[in-house]
Amino acid sequence: MTKKTSLGGKLYTALVFLFLYAPIAVLILFSFNSGKSTAVFEGFSLHWYEELFRDAATLTAFKNSLIIAVVSSIISTVMGTAAATAIFGYKNKLVKSSIMTVTNIPMMNPEIVTGIAMMLLFVFIGGLFGKTGTLGFTTLTIAHVTFELPYVILNVLPKLKQTDAHLSEAAQDLGCTPFQAFYKVVLPAIMPGIISGLMMAFTLSIDDFIISYFVSGTSSQTLPIRIFSMTKRRVTPDMYALSTLIFLAILVLLVVSNVVSSRGDKKNGKKGGAKK
């Protein structure tokens, strides 16, 4: 019975992975298709990658997405780390749970509601100052920071809980200021969580379409919005090439994030074992 259950579990897992990754494998394969067909593989070629890098509009959209992702992920990581540290330091359980509830709202709220609400807010603020064309790079960055913050906080908080609460006090007893104790002792201990939060914020920013669509205006087109506009025409393999490059970039980021997290956990485990 156990062997049958184990075999059934493995078969089920294999089918799930096949269902999830077979479309991506087909997409990658057809990105190297020499012809225009999206159904028949006519031969291996890098033609569509060359076409992609000749597309000025797509490259501009990619540059915009990359800049916004880098800027917003750095800002949200700094703010999220500071917020997580403050939340962790609260002694009042009611206050802490209330703040965590508010923190979780951007994740639970439908993206279309968040996008429309932020668009109306930015337009309203622009109207107060008599400005037209408010939506653009700045509003995109603010919107991305807003929905990235909760993910950074939820990545950093568990690392703070795993850290010895007396480390900072010990550092201050040895002459460090509170800031020095946090920078030299606490920050290295929670660095795996910070890096994981940074990676997640970056990938969320690169991937976002709905919120970006409402707050981008006409001057700052991101890559997902560009891809959406491309799907209105006939789908060509240059979109497959673009999707393949995005998939590989995100895959590399996830691998780096997991490696950093696992190394951090091993270090914490060794320190814990040494203390025992």
Buried (B, 14 or more C-beta within 10 A) or exposed (E): EEEEEEEEEEEEEEEEEEEEEEEEEEBBEBBBBBBEEBEEBEEEBEBBBEBBEEBEEBBBBBEBBBBBBEBBBBBBBBBBBBBBBEBBEBEEEEEBEEBBEEBEEBEEEEBEEBBBBBBEBBBEEBEEEEEEEBBBBEBBBBBBBBBBBBBBBBBBBBBBEBBBEEBBEEBBEEEBEEEBBBEEBBEEBBBBBBBBBBBBBBBBBBBBBBBBBBBBBEEBBBBBBBBEEBEEEEEBBBBBBBBBBBBEBBEEBBEEBEEBBEEBEEBBEEEEEEEE
